[in-house]
Amino acid sequence: MEGYNFVGVFDYLMPIISGIFGGLGGFFFGRGKYKAEVRGIEASNDTEIISNAISIINLYKQELNELQARNDTKFNELNNMYNDKIELLREEIKLHKRTISFLKRENASLRKKIKGLE
């Protein structure tokens, strides 16, 4: 083994050993950074979910307000329509009462005529 040159072997093994230790060191030191990035992304996702929920709630509030306004408008229209119909029916009742009164007078007049003919 006298003639065996270990220096040449170390020339080939040093980059491999450096690569292995560098990879392991990068893995161990990068793991903390990776976990921190994951926590940041999770927090960002939570914030985005909350933001989306708030915007959905605001949309529902806006729709409810618009629905209330439309409901009030339709209620007022329906109320006015029924009030007009009530007034029309009252006028019709007055007309029928006048017709009844006229027909009663006509009936009484015709009865007198019939009595006069008998």
Secondary structure, DSSP 8 states (H G I E B T S, - for coil): -TT--HHHHHHHHHHHHHHHHHHHHHHHHHHHHHHHHHHHHHHHHHHHHHHHHHHHHHHHHHHHHHHHHHHHHHHHHHHHHHHHHHHHHHHHHHHHHHHHHHHHHHHHHHHHHHHHH-
